[in-house]
Amino acid sequence: MTTGRRKRREGVVVSNKMDKTVVVVVERLVRHAQYHKFLRQRERYKAHDEKNQCRLGDRVRLIETRPLSRDKRWAVQAILSRSEALADVIATAEAEKAAAKAEVETAPEGGTTP
């Protein structure tokens, strides 16, 4: 696969809930023309992840590709680094959410308890 003229971006995976698709936030610094202050500009890209390898918080490199769907024009070329800490926090939060849901389902119906 030749990559000579294809655009590349690096960003962080913020969603991997779709099948073979990830949402990646790419952040760049732009200098204001008048005030010369640096501004952060963020853009979200939907990218193709063929093997569903990307996890939340991973730093990835995207490469431009042909249109794959209505919103998807990028593909994950490489996973540059894994974010273990963020994945652990999210897994813990999901486990707590599931436990709270289980408590609500097992609670007796009929209002208050004596």
Phi and psi restraints in degrees (range 20) as a CNS / XPLOR table:
assign (resid 1 and name C) (resid 2 and name N)
       (resid 2 and name CA) (resid 2 and name C) 1.0 -85.8 20.0 2
assign (resid 2 and name N) (resid 2 and name CA)
       (resid 2 and name C) (resid 3 and name N) 1.0 139.1 20.0 2
assign (resid 2 and name C) (resid 3 and name N)
       (resid 3 and name CA) (resid 3 and name C) 1.0 -124.6 20.0 2
assign (resid 3 and name N) (resid 3 and name CA)
       (resid 3 and name C) (resid 4 and name N) 1.0 23.3 20.0 2
assign (resid 3 and name C) (resid 4 and name N)
       (resid 4 and name CA) (resid 4 and name C) 1.0 -58.4 20.0 2
assign (resid 4 and name N) (resid 4 and name CA)
       (resid 4 and name C) (resid 5 and name N) 1.0 -48.7 20.0 2
assign (resid 4 and name C) (resid 5 and name N)
       (resid 5 and name CA) (resid 5 and name C) 1.0 -108.3 20.0 2
assign (resid 5 and name N) (resid 5 and name CA)
       (resid 5 and name C) (resid 6 and name N) 1.0 3.9 20.0 2
assign (resid 5 and name C) (resid 6 and name N)
       (resid 6 and name CA) (resid 6 and name C) 1.0 -78.5 20.0 2
assign (resid 6 and name N) (resid 6 and name CA)
       (resid 6 and name C) (resid 7 and name N) 1.0 140.1 20.0 2
assign (resid 6 and name C) (resid 7 and name N)
       (resid 7 and name CA) (resid 7 and name C) 1.0 -72.5 20.0 2
assign (resid 7 and name N) (resid 7 and name CA)
       (resid 7 and name C) (resid 8 and name N) 1.0 150.9 20.0 2
assign (resid 7 and name C) (resid 8 and name N)
       (resid 8 and name CA) (resid 8 and name C) 1.0 -129.1 20.0 2
assign (resid 8 and name N) (resid 8 and name CA)
       (resid 8 and name C) (resid 9 and name N) 1.0 147.1 20.0 2
assign (resid 8 and name C) (resid 9 and name N)
       (resid 9 and name CA) (resid 9 and name C) 1.0 -139.5 20.0 2
assign (resid 9 and name N) (resid 9 and name CA)
       (resid 9 and name C) (resid 10 and name N) 1.0 152.3 20.0 2
assign (resid 9 and name C) (resid 10 and name N)
       (resid 10 and name CA) (resid 10 and name C) 1.0 -121.8 20.0 2
assign (resid 10 and name N) (resid 10 and name CA)
       (resid 10 and name C) (resid 11 and name N) 1.0 135.6 20.0 2
assign (resid 10 and name C) (resid 11 and name N)
       (resid 11 and name CA) (resid 11 and name C) 1.0 -159.8 20.0 2
assign (resid 11 and name N) (resid 11 and name CA)
       (resid 11 and name C) (resid 12 and name N) 1.0 -171.8 20.0 2
assign (resid 11 and name C) (resid 12 and name N)
       (resid 12 and name CA) (resid 12 and name C) 1.0 -116.2 20.0 2
assign (resid 12 and name N) (resid 12 and name CA)
       (resid 12 and name C) (resid 13 and name N) 1.0 135.2 20.0 2
assign (resid 12 and name C) (resid 13 and name N)
       (resid 13 and name CA) (resid 13 and name C) 1.0 -72.5 20.0 2
assign (resid 13 and name N) (resid 13 and name CA)
       (resid 13 and name C) (resid 14 and name N) 1.0 124.4 20.0 2
assign (resid 13 and name C) (resid 14 and name N)
       (resid 14 and name CA) (resid 14 and name C) 1.0 -111.8 20.0 2
assign (resid 14 and name N) (resid 14 and name CA)
       (resid 14 and name C) (resid 15 and name N) 1.0 -12.8 20.0 2
assign (resid 14 and name C) (resid 15 and name N)
       (resid 15 and name CA) (resid 15 and name C) 1.0 -153.3 20.0 2
assign (resid 15 and name N) (resid 15 and name CA)
       (resid 15 and name C) (resid 16 and name N) 1.0 135.7 20.0 2
assign (resid 15 and name C) (resid 16 and name N)
       (resid 16 and name CA) (resid 16 and name C) 1.0 -134.9 20.0 2
assign (resid 16 and name N) (resid 16 and name CA)
       (resid 16 and name C) (resid 17 and name N) 1.0 30.8 20.0 2
assign (resid 16 and name C) (resid 17 and name N)
       (resid 17 and name CA) (resid 17 and name C) 1.0 -79.6 20.0 2
assign (resid 17 and name N) (resid 17 and name CA)
       (resid 17 and name C) (resid 18 and name N) 1.0 -16.9 20.0 2
assign (resid 17 and name C) (resid 18 and name N)
       (resid 18 and name CA) (resid 18 and name C) 1.0 -88.2 20.0 2
assign (resid 18 and name N) (resid 18 and name CA)
       (resid 18 and name C) (resid 19 and name N) 1.0 159.7 20.0 2
assign (resid 18 and name C) (resid 19 and name N)
       (resid 19 and name CA) (resid 19 and name C) 1.0 -80.7 20.0 2
assign (resid 19 and name N) (resid 19 and name CA)
       (resid 19 and name C) (resid 20 and name N) 1.0 122.6 20.0 2
assign (resid 19 and name C) (resid 20 and name N)
       (resid 20 and name CA) (resid 20 and name C) 1.0 61.9 20.0 2
assign (resid 20 and name N) (resid 20 and name CA)
       (resid 20 and name C) (resid 21 and name N) 1.0 22.1 20.0 2
assign (resid 20 and name C) (resid 21 and name N)
       (resid 21 and name CA) (resid 21 and name C) 1.0 -139.5 20.0 2
assign (resid 21 and name N) (resid 21 and name CA)
       (resid 21 and name C) (resid 22 and name N) 1.0 138.7 20.0 2
assign (resid 21 and name C) (resid 22 and name N)
       (resid 22 and name CA) (resid 22 and name C) 1.0 -127.8 20.0 2
assign (resid 22 and name N) (resid 22 and name CA)
       (resid 22 and name C) (resid 23 and name N) 1.0 153.5 20.0 2
assign (resid 22 and name C) (resid 23 and name N)
       (resid 23 and name CA) (resid 23 and name C) 1.0 -105.4 20.0 2
assign (resid 23 and name N) (resid 23 and name CA)
       (resid 23 and name C) (resid 24 and name N) 1.0 127.0 20.0 2
assign (resid 23 and name C) (resid 24 and name N)
       (resid 24 and name CA) (resid 24 and name C) 1.0 -121.6 20.0 2
assign (resid 24 and name N) (resid 24 and name CA)
       (resid 24 and name C) (resid 25 and name N) 1.0 131.7 20.0 2
assign (resid 24 and name C) (resid 25 and name N)
       (resid 25 and name CA) (resid 25 and name C) 1.0 -98.1 20.0 2
assign (resid 25 and name N) (resid 25 and name CA)
       (resid 25 and name C) (resid 26 and name N) 1.0 123.6 20.0 2
assign (resid 25 and name C) (resid 26 and name N)
       (resid 26 and name CA) (resid 26 and name C) 1.0 -109.1 20.0 2
assign (resid 26 and name N) (resid 26 and name CA)
       (resid 26 and name C) (resid 27 and name N) 1.0 125.3 20.0 2
assign (resid 26 and name C) (resid 27 and name N)
       (resid 27 and name CA) (resid 27 and name C) 1.0 -113.6 20.0 2
assign (resid 27 and name N) (resid 27 and name CA)
       (resid 27 and name C) (resid 28 and name N) 1.0 136.1 20.0 2
assign (resid 27 and name C) (resid 28 and name N)
       (resid 28 and name CA) (resid 28 and name C) 1.0 -138.9 20.0 2
assign (resid 28 and name N) (resid 28 and name CA)
       (resid 28 and name C) (resid 29 and name N) 1.0 154.0 20.0 2
assign (resid 28 and name C) (resid 29 and name N)
       (resid 29 and name CA) (resid 29 and name C) 1.0 -98.6 20.0 2
assign (resid 29 and name N) (resid 29 and name CA)
       (resid 29 and name C) (resid 30 and name N) 1.0 131.3 20.0 2
assign (resid 29 and name C) (resid 30 and name N)
       (resid 30 and name CA) (resid 30 and name C) 1.0 -126.2 20.0 2
assign (resid 30 and name N) (resid 30 and name CA)
       (resid 30 and name C) (resid 31 and name N) 1.0 135.2 20.0 2
assign (resid 30 and name C) (resid 31 and name N)
       (resid 31 and name CA) (resid 31 and name C) 1.0 -87.7 20.0 2
assign (resid 31 and name N) (resid 31 and name CA)
       (resid 31 and name C) (resid 32 and name N) 1.0 130.6 20.0 2
assign (resid 31 and name C) (resid 32 and name N)
       (resid 32 and name CA) (resid 32 and name C) 1.0 -66.6 20.0 2
assign (resid 32 and name N) (resid 32 and name CA)
       (resid 32 and name C) (resid 33 and name N) 1.0 136.5 20.0 2
assign (resid 32 and name C) (resid 33 and name N)
       (resid 33 and name CA) (resid 33 and name C) 1.0 -65.0 20.0 2
assign (resid 33 and name N) (resid 33 and name CA)
       (resid 33 and name C) (resid 34 and name N) 1.0 -40.1 20.0 2
assign (resid 33 and name C) (resid 34 and name N)
       (resid 34 and name CA) (resid 34 and name C) 1.0 -92.5 20.0 2
assign (resid 34 and name N) (resid 34 and name CA)
       (resid 34 and name C) (resid 35 and name N) 1.0 -45.8 20.0 2
assign (resid 34 and name C) (resid 35 and name N)
       (resid 35 and name CA) (resid 35 and name C) 1.0 -93.5 20.0 2
assign (resid 35 and name N) (resid 35 and name CA)
       (resid 35 and name C) (resid 36 and name N) 1.0 -9.6 20.0 2
assign (resid 35 and name C) (resid 36 and name N)
       (resid 36 and name CA) (resid 36 and name C) 1.0 60.0 20.0 2
assign (resid 36 and name N) (resid 36 and name CA)
       (resid 36 and name C) (resid 37 and name N) 1.0 21.6 20.0 2
assign (resid 36 and name C) (resid 37 and name N)
       (resid 37 and name CA) (resid 37 and name C) 1.0 -89.8 20.0 2
assign (resid 37 and name N) (resid 37 and name CA)
       (resid 37 and name C) (resid 38 and name N) 1.0 144.8 20.0 2
assign (resid 37 and name C) (resid 38 and name N)
       (resid 38 and name CA) (resid 38 and name C) 1.0 -83.4 20.0 2
assign (resid 38 and name N) (resid 38 and name CA)
       (resid 38 and name C) (resid 39 and name N) 1.0 131.6 20.0 2
assign (resid 38 and name C) (resid 39 and name N)
       (resid 39 and name CA) (resid 39 and name C) 1.0 -114.5 20.0 2
assign (resid 39 and name N) (resid 39 and name CA)
       (resid 39 and name C) (resid 40 and name N) 1.0 142.6 20.0 2
assign (resid 39 and name C) (resid 40 and name N)
       (resid 40 and name CA) (resid 40 and name C) 1.0 -90.6 20.0 2
assign (resid 40 and name N) (resid 40 and name CA)
       (resid 40 and name C) (resid 41 and name N) 1.0 125.1 20.0 2
assign (resid 40 and name C) (resid 41 and name N)
       (resid 41 and name CA) (resid 41 and name C) 1.0 -115.5 20.0 2
assign (resid 41 and name N) (resid 41 and name CA)
       (resid 41 and name C) (resid 42 and name N) 1.0 131.3 20.0 2
assign (resid 41 and name C) (resid 42 and name N)
       (resid 42 and name CA) (resid 42 and name C) 1.0 -116.3 20.0 2
assign (resid 42 and name N) (resid 42 and name CA)
       (resid 42 and name C) (resid 43 and name N) 1.0 142.2 20.0 2
assign (resid 42 and name C) (resid 43 and name N)
       (resid 43 and name CA) (resid 43 and name C) 1.0 -136.0 20.0 2
assign (resid 43 and name N) (resid 43 and name CA)
       (resid 43 and name C) (resid 44 and name N) 1.0 141.2 20.0 2
assign (resid 43 and name C) (resid 44 and name N)
       (resid 44 and name CA) (resid 44 and name C) 1.0 -105.0 20.0 2
assign (resid 44 and name N) (resid 44 and name CA)
       (resid 44 and name C) (resid 45 and name N) 1.0 131.8 20.0 2
assign (resid 44 and name C) (resid 45 and name N)
       (resid 45 and name CA) (resid 45 and name C) 1.0 -121.7 20.0 2
assign (resid 45 and name N) (resid 45 and name CA)
       (resid 45 and name C) (resid 46 and name N) 1.0 140.4 20.0 2
assign (resid 45 and name C) (resid 46 and name N)
       (resid 46 and name CA) (resid 46 and name C) 1.0 -94.4 20.0 2
assign (resid 46 and name N) (resid 46 and name CA)
       (resid 46 and name C) (resid 47 and name N) 1.0 128.2 20.0 2
assign (resid 46 and name C) (resid 47 and name N)
       (resid 47 and name CA) (resid 47 and name C) 1.0 -128.3 20.0 2
assign (resid 47 and name N) (resid 47 and name CA)
       (resid 47 and name C) (resid 48 and name N) 1.0 150.1 20.0 2
assign (resid 47 and name C) (resid 48 and name N)
       (resid 48 and name CA) (resid 48 and name C) 1.0 -81.3 20.0 2
assign (resid 48 and name N) (resid 48 and name CA)
       (resid 48 and name C) (resid 49 and name N) 1.0 127.2 20.0 2
assign (resid 48 and name C) (resid 49 and name N)
       (resid 49 and name CA) (resid 49 and name C) 1.0 -123.4 20.0 2
assign (resid 49 and name N) (resid 49 and name CA)
       (resid 49 and name C) (resid 50 and name N) 1.0 90.5 20.0 2
assign (resid 49 and name C) (resid 50 and name N)
       (resid 50 and name CA) (resid 50 and name C) 1.0 -55.0 20.0 2
assign (resid 50 and name N) (resid 50 and name CA)
       (resid 50 and name C) (resid 51 and name N) 1.0 -42.8 20.0 2
assign (resid 50 and name C) (resid 51 and name N)
       (resid 51 and name CA) (resid 51 and name C) 1.0 -102.4 20.0 2
assign (resid 51 and name N) (resid 51 and name CA)
       (resid 51 and name C) (resid 52 and name N) 1.0 10.6 20.0 2
assign (resid 51 and name C) (resid 52 and name N)
       (resid 52 and name CA) (resid 52 and name C) 1.0 52.7 20.0 2
assign (resid 52 and name N) (resid 52 and name CA)
       (resid 52 and name C) (resid 53 and name N) 1.0 43.5 20.0 2
assign (resid 52 and name C) (resid 53 and name N)
       (resid 53 and name CA) (resid 53 and name C) 1.0 -88.1 20.0 2
assign (resid 53 and name N) (resid 53 and name CA)
       (resid 53 and name C) (resid 54 and name N) 1.0 -23.6 20.0 2
assign (resid 53 and name C) (resid 54 and name N)
       (resid 54 and name CA) (resid 54 and name C) 1.0 -72.6 20.0 2
assign (resid 54 and name N) (resid 54 and name CA)
       (resid 54 and name C) (resid 55 and name N) 1.0 139.9 20.0 2
assign (resid 54 and name C) (resid 55 and name N)
       (resid 55 and name CA) (resid 55 and name C) 1.0 -120.1 20.0 2
assign (resid 55 and name N) (resid 55 and name CA)
       (resid 55 and name C) (resid 56 and name N) 1.0 166.4 20.0 2
assign (resid 55 and name C) (resid 56 and name N)
       (resid 56 and name CA) (resid 56 and name C) 1.0 -59.7 20.0 2
assign (resid 56 and name N) (resid 56 and name CA)
       (resid 56 and name C) (resid 57 and name N) 1.0 136.1 20.0 2
assign (resid 56 and name C) (resid 57 and name N)
       (resid 57 and name CA) (resid 57 and name C) 1.0 88.1 20.0 2
assign (resid 57 and name N) (resid 57 and name CA)
       (resid 57 and name C) (resid 58 and name N) 1.0 -8.2 20.0 2
assign (resid 57 and name C) (resid 58 and name N)
       (resid 58 and name CA) (resid 58 and name C) 1.0 -67.7 20.0 2
assign (resid 58 and name N) (resid 58 and name CA)
       (resid 58 and name C) (resid 59 and name N) 1.0 142.5 20.0 2
assign (resid 58 and name C) (resid 59 and name N)
       (resid 59 and name CA) (resid 59 and name C) 1.0 -93.5 20.0 2
assign (resid 59 and name N) (resid 59 and name CA)
       (resid 59 and name C) (resid 60 and name N) 1.0 124.6 20.0 2
assign (resid 59 and name C) (resid 60 and name N)
       (resid 60 and name CA) (resid 60 and name C) 1.0 -129.0 20.0 2
assign (resid 60 and name N) (resid 60 and name CA)
       (resid 60 and name C) (resid 61 and name N) 1.0 158.5 20.0 2
assign (resid 60 and name C) (resid 61 and name N)
       (resid 61 and name CA) (resid 61 and name C) 1.0 -106.8 20.0 2
assign (resid 61 and name N) (resid 61 and name CA)
       (resid 61 and name C) (resid 62 and name N) 1.0 128.1 20.0 2
assign (resid 61 and name C) (resid 62 and name N)
       (resid 62 and name CA) (resid 62 and name C) 1.0 -102.5 20.0 2
assign (resid 62 and name N) (resid 62 and name CA)
       (resid 62 and name C) (resid 63 and name N) 1.0 152.2 20.0 2
assign (resid 62 and name C) (resid 63 and name N)
       (resid 63 and name CA) (resid 63 and name C) 1.0 -132.7 20.0 2
assign (resid 63 and name N) (resid 63 and name CA)
       (resid 63 and name C) (resid 64 and name N) 1.0 141.6 20.0 2
assign (resid 63 and name C) (resid 64 and name N)
       (resid 64 and name CA) (resid 64 and name C) 1.0 -67.3 20.0 2
assign (resid 64 and name N) (resid 64 and name CA)
       (resid 64 and name C) (resid 65 and name N) 1.0 142.1 20.0 2
assign (resid 64 and name C) (resid 65 and name N)
       (resid 65 and name CA) (resid 65 and name C) 1.0 -144.7 20.0 2
assign (resid 65 and name N) (resid 65 and name CA)
       (resid 65 and name C) (resid 66 and name N) 1.0 178.3 20.0 2
assign (resid 65 and name C) (resid 66 and name N)
       (resid 66 and name CA) (resid 66 and name C) 1.0 -67.5 20.0 2
assign (resid 66 and name N) (resid 66 and name CA)
       (resid 66 and name C) (resid 67 and name N) 1.0 161.6 20.0 2
assign (resid 66 and name C) (resid 67 and name N)
       (resid 67 and name CA) (resid 67 and name C) 1.0 -61.6 20.0 2
assign (resid 67 and name N) (resid 67 and name CA)
       (resid 67 and name C) (resid 68 and name N) 1.0 123.2 20.0 2
assign (resid 67 and name C) (resid 68 and name N)
       (resid 68 and name CA) (resid 68 and name C) 1.0 -101.1 20.0 2
assign (resid 68 and name N) (resid 68 and name CA)
       (resid 68 and name C) (resid 69 and name N) 1.0 -23.4 20.0 2
assign (resid 68 and name C) (resid 69 and name N)
       (resid 69 and name CA) (resid 69 and name C) 1.0 -159.6 20.0 2
assign (resid 69 and name N) (resid 69 and name CA)
       (resid 69 and name C) (resid 70 and name N) 1.0 -168.6 20.0 2
assign (resid 69 and name C) (resid 70 and name N)
       (resid 70 and name CA) (resid 70 and name C) 1.0 -61.4 20.0 2
assign (resid 70 and name N) (resid 70 and name CA)
       (resid 70 and name C) (resid 71 and name N) 1.0 -39.3 20.0 2
assign (resid 70 and name C) (resid 71 and name N)
       (resid 71 and name CA) (resid 71 and name C) 1.0 -109.7 20.0 2
assign (resid 71 and name N) (resid 71 and name CA)
       (resid 71 and name C) (resid 72 and name N) 1.0 -13.8 20.0 2
assign (resid 71 and name C) (resid 72 and name N)
       (resid 72 and name CA) (resid 72 and name C) 1.0 -95.9 20.0 2
assign (resid 72 and name N) (resid 72 and name CA)
       (resid 72 and name C) (resid 73 and name N) 1.0 112.6 20.0 2
assign (resid 72 and name C) (resid 73 and name N)
       (resid 73 and name CA) (resid 73 and name C) 1.0 -129.0 20.0 2
assign (resid 73 and name N) (resid 73 and name CA)
       (resid 73 and name C) (resid 74 and name N) 1.0 12.8 20.0 2
assign (resid 73 and name C) (resid 74 and name N)
       (resid 74 and name CA) (resid 74 and name C) 1.0 -132.7 20.0 2
assign (resid 74 and name N) (resid 74 and name CA)
       (resid 74 and name C) (resid 75 and name N) 1.0 155.9 20.0 2
assign (resid 74 and name C) (resid 75 and name N)
       (resid 75 and name CA) (resid 75 and name C) 1.0 -132.6 20.0 2
assign (resid 75 and name N) (resid 75 and name CA)
       (resid 75 and name C) (resid 76 and name N) 1.0 148.4 20.0 2
assign (resid 75 and name C) (resid 76 and name N)
       (resid 76 and name CA) (resid 76 and name C) 1.0 -75.6 20.0 2
assign (resid 76 and name N) (resid 76 and name CA)
       (resid 76 and name C) (resid 77 and name N) 1.0 119.5 20.0 2
assign (resid 76 and name C) (resid 77 and name N)
       (resid 77 and name CA) (resid 77 and name C) 1.0 -89.0 20.0 2
assign (resid 77 and name N) (resid 77 and name CA)
       (resid 77 and name C) (resid 78 and name N) 1.0 -41.2 20.0 2
assign (resid 77 and name C) (resid 78 and name N)
       (resid 78 and name CA) (resid 78 and name C) 1.0 -155.8 20.0 2
assign (resid 78 and name N) (resid 78 and name CA)
       (resid 78 and name C) (resid 79 and name N) 1.0 149.6 20.0 2
assign (resid 78 and name C) (resid 79 and name N)
       (resid 79 and name CA) (resid 79 and name C) 1.0 -94.8 20.0 2
assign (resid 79 and name N) (resid 79 and name CA)
       (resid 79 and name C) (resid 80 and name N) 1.0 114.9 20.0 2
assign (resid 79 and name C) (resid 80 and name N)
       (resid 80 and name CA) (resid 80 and name C) 1.0 -81.8 20.0 2
assign (resid 80 and name N) (resid 80 and name CA)
       (resid 80 and name C) (resid 81 and name N) 1.0 -39.4 20.0 2
assign (resid 80 and name C) (resid 81 and name N)
       (resid 81 and name CA) (resid 81 and name C) 1.0 -156.0 20.0 2
assign (resid 81 and name N) (resid 81 and name CA)
       (resid 81 and name C) (resid 82 and name N) 1.0 149.9 20.0 2
assign (resid 81 and name C) (resid 82 and name N)
       (resid 82 and name CA) (resid 82 and name C) 1.0 -97.2 20.0 2
assign (resid 82 and name N) (resid 82 and name CA)
       (resid 82 and name C) (resid 83 and name N) 1.0 148.1 20.0 2
assign (resid 82 and name C) (resid 83 and name N)
       (resid 83 and name CA) (resid 83 and name C) 1.0 -112.1 20.0 2
assign (resid 83 and name N) (resid 83 and name CA)
       (resid 83 and name C) (resid 84 and name N) 1.0 95.6 20.0 2
assign (resid 83 and name C) (resid 84 and name N)
       (resid 84 and name CA) (resid 84 and name C) 1.0 -71.9 20.0 2
assign (resid 84 and name N) (resid 84 and name CA)
       (resid 84 and name C) (resid 85 and name N) 1.0 -39.6 20.0 2
assign (resid 84 and name C) (resid 85 and name N)
       (resid 85 and name CA) (resid 85 and name C) 1.0 -63.5 20.0 2
assign (resid 85 and name N) (resid 85 and name CA)
       (resid 85 and name C) (resid 86 and name N) 1.0 -46.2 20.0 2
assign (resid 85 and name C) (resid 86 and name N)
       (resid 86 and name CA) (resid 86 and name C) 1.0 -65.5 20.0 2
assign (resid 86 and name N) (resid 86 and name CA)
       (resid 86 and name C) (resid 87 and name N) 1.0 -39.8 20.0 2
assign (resid 86 and name C) (resid 87 and name N)
       (resid 87 and name CA) (resid 87 and name C) 1.0 -63.3 20.0 2
assign (resid 87 and name N) (resid 87 and name CA)
       (resid 87 and name C) (resid 88 and name N) 1.0 -39.4 20.0 2
assign (resid 87 and name C) (resid 88 and name N)
       (resid 88 and name CA) (resid 88 and name C) 1.0 -65.8 20.0 2
assign (resid 88 and name N) (resid 88 and name CA)
       (resid 88 and name C) (resid 89 and name N) 1.0 -41.4 20.0 2
assign (resid 88 and name C) (resid 89 and name N)
       (resid 89 and name CA) (resid 89 and name C) 1.0 -62.8 20.0 2
assign (resid 89 and name N) (resid 89 and name CA)
       (resid 89 and name C) (resid 90 and name N) 1.0 -43.6 20.0 2
assign (resid 89 and name C) (resid 90 and name N)
       (resid 90 and name CA) (resid 90 and name C) 1.0 -67.1 20.0 2
assign (resid 90 and name N) (resid 90 and name CA)
       (resid 90 and name C) (resid 91 and name N) 1.0 -41.2 20.0 2
assign (resid 90 and name C) (resid 91 and name N)
       (resid 91 and name CA) (resid 91 and name C) 1.0 -63.0 20.0 2
assign (resid 91 and name N) (resid 91 and name CA)
       (resid 91 and name C) (resid 92 and name N) 1.0 -40.3 20.0 2
assign (resid 91 and name C) (resid 92 and name N)
       (resid 92 and name CA) (resid 92 and name C) 1.0 -64.2 20.0 2
assign (resid 92 and name N) (resid 92 and name CA)
       (resid 92 and name C) (resid 93 and name N) 1.0 -43.5 20.0 2
assign (resid 92 and name C) (resid 93 and name N)
       (resid 93 and name CA) (resid 93 and name C) 1.0 -64.0 20.0 2
assign (resid 93 and name N) (resid 93 and name CA)
       (resid 93 and name C) (resid 94 and name N) 1.0 -40.2 20.0 2
assign (resid 93 and name C) (resid 94 and name N)
       (resid 94 and name CA) (resid 94 and name C) 1.0 -66.6 20.0 2
assign (resid 94 and name N) (resid 94 and name CA)
       (resid 94 and name C) (resid 95 and name N) 1.0 -37.1 20.0 2
assign (resid 94 and name C) (resid 95 and name N)
       (resid 95 and name CA) (resid 95 and name C) 1.0 -65.9 20.0 2
assign (resid 95 and name N) (resid 95 and name CA)
       (resid 95 and name C) (resid 96 and name N) 1.0 -41.8 20.0 2
assign (resid 95 and name C) (resid 96 and name N)
       (resid 96 and name CA) (resid 96 and name C) 1.0 -64.4 20.0 2
assign (resid 96 and name N) (resid 96 and name CA)
       (resid 96 and name C) (resid 97 and name N) 1.0 -38.7 20.0 2
assign (resid 96 and name C) (resid 97 and name N)
       (resid 97 and name CA) (resid 97 and name C) 1.0 -64.3 20.0 2
assign (resid 97 and name N) (resid 97 and name CA)
       (resid 97 and name C) (resid 98 and name N) 1.0 -41.8 20.0 2
assign (resid 97 and name C) (resid 98 and name N)
       (resid 98 and name CA) (resid 98 and name C) 1.0 -66.4 20.0 2
assign (resid 98 and name N) (resid 98 and name CA)
       (resid 98 and name C) (resid 99 and name N) 1.0 -38.7 20.0 2
assign (resid 98 and name C) (resid 99 and name N)
       (resid 99 and name CA) (resid 99 and name C) 1.0 -65.8 20.0 2
assign (resid 99 and name N) (resid 99 and name CA)
       (resid 99 and name C) (resid 100 and name N) 1.0 -40.8 20.0 2
assign (resid 99 and name C) (resid 100 and name N)
       (resid 100 and name CA) (resid 100 and name C) 1.0 -64.8 20.0 2
assign (resid 100 and name N) (resid 100 and name CA)
       (resid 100 and name C) (resid 101 and name N) 1.0 -37.9 20.0 2
assign (resid 100 and name C) (resid 101 and name N)
       (resid 101 and name CA) (resid 101 and name C) 1.0 -66.8 20.0 2
assign (resid 101 and name N) (resid 101 and name CA)
       (resid 101 and name C) (resid 102 and name N) 1.0 -39.1 20.0 2
assign (resid 101 and name C) (resid 102 and name N)
       (resid 102 and name CA) (resid 102 and name C) 1.0 -65.2 20.0 2
assign (resid 102 and name N) (resid 102 and name CA)
       (resid 102 and name C) (resid 103 and name N) 1.0 -37.7 20.0 2
assign (resid 102 and name C) (resid 103 and name N)
       (resid 103 and name CA) (resid 103 and name C) 1.0 -63.2 20.0 2
assign (resid 103 and name N) (resid 103 and name CA)
       (resid 103 and name C) (resid 104 and name N) 1.0 -41.2 20.0 2
assign (resid 103 and name C) (resid 104 and name N)
       (resid 104 and name CA) (resid 104 and name C) 1.0 -66.7 20.0 2
assign (resid 104 and name N) (resid 104 and name CA)
       (resid 104 and name C) (resid 105 and name N) 1.0 -38.6 20.0 2
assign (resid 104 and name C) (resid 105 and name N)
       (resid 105 and name CA) (resid 105 and name C) 1.0 -70.5 20.0 2
assign (resid 105 and name N) (resid 105 and name CA)
       (resid 105 and name C) (resid 106 and name N) 1.0 -31.5 20.0 2
assign (resid 105 and name C) (resid 106 and name N)
       (resid 106 and name CA) (resid 106 and name C) 1.0 -90.4 20.0 2
assign (resid 106 and name N) (resid 106 and name CA)
       (resid 106 and name C) (resid 107 and name N) 1.0 -7.1 20.0 2
assign (resid 106 and name C) (resid 107 and name N)
       (resid 107 and name CA) (resid 107 and name C) 1.0 -67.1 20.0 2
assign (resid 107 and name N) (resid 107 and name CA)
       (resid 107 and name C) (resid 108 and name N) 1.0 142.1 20.0 2
assign (resid 107 and name C) (resid 108 and name N)
       (resid 108 and name CA) (resid 108 and name C) 1.0 -68.6 20.0 2
assign (resid 108 and name N) (resid 108 and name CA)
       (resid 108 and name C) (resid 109 and name N) 1.0 142.7 20.0 2
assign (resid 108 and name C) (resid 109 and name N)
       (resid 109 and name CA) (resid 109 and name C) 1.0 -84.4 20.0 2
assign (resid 109 and name N) (resid 109 and name CA)
       (resid 109 and name C) (resid 110 and name N) 1.0 160.8 20.0 2
assign (resid 109 and name C) (resid 110 and name N)
       (resid 110 and name CA) (resid 110 and name C) 1.0 115.8 20.0 2
assign (resid 110 and name N) (resid 110 and name CA)
       (resid 110 and name C) (resid 111 and name N) 1.0 7.7 20.0 2
assign (resid 110 and name C) (resid 111 and name N)
       (resid 111 and name CA) (resid 111 and name C) 1.0 102.7 20.0 2
assign (resid 111 and name N) (resid 111 and name CA)
       (resid 111 and name C) (resid 112 and name N) 1.0 -131.3 20.0 2
assign (resid 111 and name C) (resid 112 and name N)
       (resid 112 and name CA) (resid 112 and name C) 1.0 -85.8 20.0 2
assign (resid 112 and name N) (resid 112 and name CA)
       (resid 112 and name C) (resid 113 and name N) 1.0 158.9 20.0 2
assign (resid 112 and name C) (resid 113 and name N)
       (resid 113 and name CA) (resid 113 and name C) 1.0 -103.0 20.0 2
assign (resid 113 and name N) (resid 113 and name CA)
       (resid 113 and name C) (resid 114 and name N) 1.0 148.8 20.0 2
